[in-house]
Amino acid sequence: MLSLGLRELDEMLGGGVEEGSSVAFIGSIEYDNIILMHQAVLEALKDGKKVLLVNFRQPPQTLLRELRNYGIDYEPYLDGPLTLMDGYSNLYGTGGQGGKNVIPNPLDLGITTAIIKDVLQKENYDILAIDDVTSQYTLQSNPKTYIKAVVRLINSVKFFGKASFVAVNTEVFEKPDLAAVLIPFDYVIEVARGIIKVKRSFQPLRVAEPKVPYIRTQRGICSMREHHQSIEGIKAQLKAGKNGTLWLGNARVQIVDEETERSLIETIYGFLGPEKGKGLLYTWGKKQFIGYGEYARKYEADLKKSLEDIFKFTLASGGGRLELVELSDSVVVVRGTSLFPGGEGYPHPIHAHYAGALAQFLTEFTGERWEGEETKCEAMGARYCEFVLRKVG
């Protein structure tokens, strides 16, 4: 299997795309689809594959500089497993630039496709990558002829047993032309406006809704979920707004210190008593996690992985460290250390809201009712906090 450069997307496809298959990365003028395609190319190079990258969109050195802005550095692979073929320099005339890896007249479709196929076979490349087919489309006097040439090229590459990664801007192609140019592709991956969608797949998908929310960062295209699982991702999303507001992405937040959170919990216990106080905190945790389980189930079928994603976000956001101790059809045990807020000498567990949040998540994810409690608490003198959750009924 070939990775597409994004763990969440690979898992959705059962580990990536089939070797020897053709993949269209479609998108808009944002060019996010192009960035993801190059992430896939870089992953293939790291995996030992040979790649022929044909660039029609801009000068080769400009392409290399652009990609470095997103953490994609091809320099270590050039003149080795990666060949960058220049289809840009002579795009507006012939004979201007020469050299081994320079296409003499890119607008001559017969010669251009023949050169690509010849190099691909003779030097035994594993993957053909094209950035992108849109540039040529806009310059053709007869777009239909161009589309036929692209379809023949992709089918030929597939016949040779090679894979192809191709970037396509859907906003430029006429609708019938777009449908035609996508005919030979085994996979069609749309990357645009913050959502990755699998529009076509060679194999059955692992999730009900094949979508991945994403963000473009200095590390390239990152899934929103993974982005929020690191302190760097959270820092990048924090923005100060007007009138004393603070935003984490689109959600308004406030920085709360440990003493403030602890005093709130103490007040609840003092006002309501041990049982009702614990019940309120538990319900508060449930309320905070409404919708999380349903959302996670759309994009990840594995409960263990979804729980671990929550633990990563909790760690990155300062909530402490959680780990899964036991997972069965009827019981889940989670252990925690340095949970927020911390403290010592308390007569009651102070993280009942964690138990409520976990119970709400499990109920939504599994479709069956779960309840739980904090059975051990660091604040009460235990070495760690422990949450035991059980399926009800």
C-alpha positions in Angstrom: 0.0 0.0 0.0 1.1 3.6 -0.7 0.6 6.3 2.0 -1.2 9.5 1.0 0.8 11.5 3.6 -2.0 11.7 6.2 -2.6 9.0 8.8 -6.3 9.6 9.2 -6.8 9.3 5.4 -4.7 6.2 5.1 -6.7 4.5 7.9 -9.9 5.4 6.2 -8.6 3.6 3.0 -7.4 0.6 5.0 -3.8 1.5 5.0 -3.4 3.7 1.9 -3.9 3.2 -1.8 -3.0 0.1 -3.8 0.4 0.1 -5.5 0.1 0.5 -9.2 -3.1 2.5 -8.9 -3.9 6.0 -10.2 -4.9 8.8 -7.7 -6.4 12.2 -8.6 -5.9 14.9 -6.0 -8.6 17.4 -6.9 -9.1 20.8 -5.4 -9.6 24.5 -5.9 -7.4 27.6 -6.4 -6.2 27.2 -2.8 -3.9 24.4 -4.1 -4.3 22.4 -0.9 -4.8 19.3 -3.1 -1.3 19.9 -4.6 0.3 20.1 -1.2 -1.3 16.8 -0.1 -0.2 15.2 -3.4 3.4 16.2 -2.7 3.1 14.9 0.9 2.1 11.5 -0.7 5.2 11.8 -3.0 7.5 12.5 -0.1 6.1 9.5 1.9 6.7 7.3 -1.2 10.3 8.5 -1.4 10.9 7.8 2.3 9.5 4.3 1.7 12.2 3.7 -1.0 10.1 4.3 -4.1 11.4 5.9 -7.3 9.3 8.9 -8.4 9.2 10.8 -11.7 7.7 14.2 -10.9 6.6 16.2 -14.0 6.0 19.9 -13.2 4.0 22.1 -15.5 2.8 24.7 -13.0 5.9 26.8 -12.3 9.7 26.8 -12.6 11.3 23.9 -10.8 13.2 26.0 -8.3 10.1 27.9 -7.4 8.2 24.7 -6.8 11.0 23.5 -4.5 10.9 26.7 -2.5 7.1 26.6 -2.3 7.0 23.1 -0.9 9.7 23.8 1.7 7.2 26.3 3.2 5.1 23.3 4.1 7.7 21.0 5.4 8.2 19.1 2.1 11.9 19.0 1.2 12.9 17.2 -2.0 16.6 18.2 -2.0 17.9 15.0 -0.4 16.2 12.9 -3.0 17.0 14.8 -6.2 19.4 13.0 -8.5 18.6 9.8 -6.6 15.1 8.2 -6.3 13.5 11.5 -7.4 13.7 13.0 -10.9 12.1 16.5 -11.4 11.1 16.8 -15.1 10.7 20.4 -16.2 7.5 20.9 -18.2 7.2 24.6 -17.5 10.3 26.4 -19.0 9.4 25.7 -22.6 5.6 25.9 -22.1 5.3 29.2 -24.0 7.7 28.4 -26.8 10.2 25.8 -28.1 13.9 25.6 -27.9 14.3 28.1 -25.0 15.7 25.6 -22.5 17.5 22.3 -23.1 18.7 19.5 -20.9 18.1 15.9 -20.0 15.0 16.5 -17.9 13.5 19.4 -19.8 10.5 18.8 -22.0 11.3 20.6 -25.3 7.7 21.5 -26.3 5.1 20.7 -23.6 2.2 21.8 -25.8 3.1 19.0 -28.3 1.0 16.3 -26.5 2.3 13.4 -28.6 6.0 14.2 -27.9 5.4 15.1 -24.3 3.5 11.9 -23.4 6.0 9.8 -25.3 8.9 11.3 -23.4 7.2 10.7 -20.0 6.3 7.1 -20.8 9.8 6.4 -22.2 11.6 7.8 -19.1 9.1 6.1 -16.8 9.8 2.7 -18.3 13.5 2.8 -19.1 14.5 4.1 -15.7 12.0 1.9 -13.9 10.2 4.4 -11.8 7.5 3.3 -9.4 5.3 6.4 -9.5 4.5 9.2 -11.9 3.5 12.5 -10.3 2.1 15.4 -12.3 1.8 19.0 -10.9 -0.6 19.7 -12.4 -2.7 18.9 -15.5 -4.7 22.1 -15.2 -1.9 24.4 -16.5 -1.9 22.6 -19.9 -5.7 22.5 -20.1 -5.9 26.3 -20.1 -3.5 26.6 -23.0 -5.0 24.1 -25.4 -6.8 25.2 -28.6 -8.7 21.8 -28.4 -9.2 20.8 -24.8 -11.0 17.6 -25.8 -7.8 16.4 -27.5 -5.8 17.2 -24.4 -8.2 15.2 -22.2 -7.9 12.2 -24.4 -4.1 12.5 -24.1 -4.3 12.6 -20.3 -6.6 9.6 -20.2 -4.3 7.6 -22.5 -1.3 8.6 -20.5 -2.8 7.5 -17.1 -4.1 4.2 -18.6 -0.7 3.5 -20.1 1.0 4.1 -16.7 -1.4 1.8 -15.1 -0.8 -0.8 -17.8 3.0 -0.6 -17.0 2.1 -1.5 -13.4 3.1 2.0 -12.2 1.2 4.3 -9.8 0.3 7.8 -10.7 -0.4 10.9 -8.5 -2.0 13.7 -10.4 -3.2 17.2 -9.2 -6.4 18.7 -10.8 -8.0 22.1 -10.2 -11.7 21.4 -10.6 -12.6 25.1 -10.8 -10.8 25.5 -14.1 -12.2 22.5 -16.0 -15.6 22.6 -17.7 -17.9 20.1 -15.9 -18.1 17.5 -18.7 -14.3 17.9 -19.3 -13.7 17.3 -15.5 -15.8 14.1 -15.5 -13.9 12.9 -18.6 -10.4 13.6 -17.3 -11.2 11.7 -14.1 -12.3 8.6 -15.8 -9.1 6.6 -15.6 -8.4 7.2 -11.9 -8.9 4.5 -9.3 -9.1 7.0 -6.5 -10.4 10.6 -6.5 -9.4 12.6 -3.3 -10.9 16.1 -3.0 -8.9 18.5 -0.8 -10.6 21.9 -0.6 -12.1 24.4 1.9 -10.9 22.6 5.0 -12.4 19.1 4.2 -10.8 16.1 2.5 -13.3 13.8 0.9 -12.8 10.4 -0.7 -15.0 10.7 -3.8 -13.9 7.4 -5.4 -12.0 4.5 -3.9 -10.6 1.2 -5.4 -11.5 -0.6 -2.2 -14.4 -0.4 0.4 -13.9 2.4 2.9 -13.6 1.8 6.7 -15.9 4.6 7.8 -19.5 5.8 7.2 -18.5 9.3 6.2 -15.2 9.4 4.3 -14.3 13.0 5.3 -11.3 14.4 7.1 -11.4 18.1 8.4 -7.9 19.5 7.8 -5.8 22.6 8.3 -2.8 23.8 6.2 0.2 24.4 8.4 4.0 24.7 8.1 4.0 20.9 8.3 1.7 20.7 5.3 -1.9 19.4 5.3 -2.7 18.1 8.8 -6.0 16.6 10.0 -7.7 18.9 12.4 -7.9 16.1 14.9 -4.2 15.4 14.9 -3.4 19.1 14.8 -5.2 19.6 18.1 -3.3 16.7 19.7 -0.1 18.6 20.0 0.9 21.7 22.0 2.2 23.3 18.7 -1.1 22.8 17.1 -3.0 24.3 19.9 -0.6 27.3 20.0 -1.1 27.8 16.3 -4.9 27.9 16.7 -4.9 30.4 19.6 -5.8 33.9 18.5 -6.7 37.1 20.5 -9.9 38.7 19.3 -11.4 42.1 19.9 -13.0 43.2 23.2 -11.0 40.8 25.4 -11.8 37.6 23.6 -9.5 34.6 23.0 -10.2 32.0 20.3 -9.1 28.4 19.7 -10.0 28.0 16.1 -13.6 29.0 16.0 -14.3 28.3 19.6 -14.1 31.1 22.2 -11.9 30.0 25.2 -10.6 31.4 28.5 -7.4 30.6 30.3 -8.4 29.1 33.7 -5.7 28.6 36.4 -5.7 25.5 38.6 -6.7 27.3 41.8 -9.9 28.7 40.1 -11.0 25.3 38.9 -10.2 23.7 42.2 -12.2 26.4 44.1 -15.2 25.8 41.8 -15.2 22.1 42.6 -14.8 22.8 46.3 -17.7 25.2 46.2 -19.9 22.6 44.5 -19.1 20.0 47.1 -19.5 22.5 50.0 -22.9 23.7 48.7 -24.5 20.4 47.6 -22.7 17.8 49.7 -20.7 14.7 48.7 -23.3 12.8 46.6 -25.1 15.6 44.9 -21.9 17.5 44.4 -20.3 14.4 42.7 -23.5 14.0 40.6 -23.4 17.6 39.4 -19.7 17.3 38.4 -20.4 14.1 36.6 -23.3 15.6 34.7 -21.2 18.7 33.9 -18.6 16.3 32.3 -21.3 14.6 30.2 -22.7 18.0 29.0 -19.2 19.1 27.9 -18.8 16.0 25.7 -22.1 15.9 24.0 -21.5 15.2 20.3 -17.9 14.1 20.6 -18.6 10.4 20.3 -20.9 10.7 17.3 -18.4 12.9 15.5 -15.5 10.5 16.2 -17.5 7.5 15.0 -18.0 9.1 11.6 -14.3 9.2 10.9 -12.8 6.3 13.0 -14.3 2.9 13.5 -11.8 1.7 16.2 -12.9 2.7 19.7 -9.4 2.2 21.1 -7.9 4.7 18.6 -10.7 7.2 19.3 -10.1 7.1 23.0 -6.3 7.5 22.5 -7.0 10.6 20.4 -9.0 12.1 23.3 -6.1 11.3 25.6 -3.6 13.0 23.3 -5.7 16.2 23.2 -6.1 16.1 27.0 -2.4 15.9 27.4 -1.7 18.7 24.8 -4.3 21.0 26.3 -2.9 20.7 29.9 -5.5 18.3 31.3 -3.0 15.6 32.4 -2.0 12.2 31.2 -4.6 9.4 30.6 -4.0 5.8 29.5 -6.2 2.9 28.7 -5.8 0.0 31.2 -8.7 -2.2 30.1 -11.1 -2.3 27.2 -13.8 -4.9 26.7 -17.4 -5.0 25.4 -18.7 -4.2 28.9 -15.9 -2.5 30.9 -13.4 0.3 30.2 -10.8 1.2 32.8 -8.8 4.5 32.3 -5.9 5.6 34.5 -4.8 9.2 34.9 -2.0 11.2 36.4 -1.5 14.9 36.9 -5.1 15.6 36.0 -6.6 19.1 36.1 -7.1 20.4 38.7 -4.6 18.8 41.0 -4.5 18.9 44.8 -4.1 16.8 47.9 -5.9 16.1 51.1 -9.4 16.1 49.7 -12.1 13.8 51.1 -13.9 13.5 47.8 -12.8 12.7 44.2 -12.3 15.9 42.3 -12.4 14.6 38.7 -15.9 13.2 38.4 -16.4 15.4 35.3 -13.7 13.3 33.6 -15.8 10.2 34.3 -18.9 11.9 33.0 -17.1 13.0 29.8 -15.8 9.4 29.2 -19.3 7.9 29.8 -20.9 10.3 27.3 -18.3 9.6 24.7 -18.7 5.8 25.0 -22.5 6.0 24.9 -22.4 8.0 21.7 -19.6 6.0 20.0 -21.1 2.6 20.8 -24.8 3.5 20.7 -25.3 1.8 24.1 -25.5 3.4 27.5 -22.4 3.6 29.6 -21.9 5.0 33.1 -18.8 5.4 35.2 -17.1 6.8 38.3 -13.7 7.9 39.5 -12.7 5.1 41.9 -9.3 6.4 42.8 -8.1 10.0 43.0 -4.6 11.5 43.4 -6.1 14.3 45.4 -7.4 11.8 48.0 -3.9 10.2 48.4 -3.9 7.6 45.6 -0.9 7.1 43.3 -3.1 7.8 40.3 -6.7 8.5 39.3 -8.7 5.6 38.0 -12.0 5.7 36.1 -14.1 2.5 35.8 -16.9 2.7 33.1 -19.5 -0.1 32.6 -22.1 -0.7 30.0 -25.6 -0.4 31.4 -28.3 -2.9 30.5 
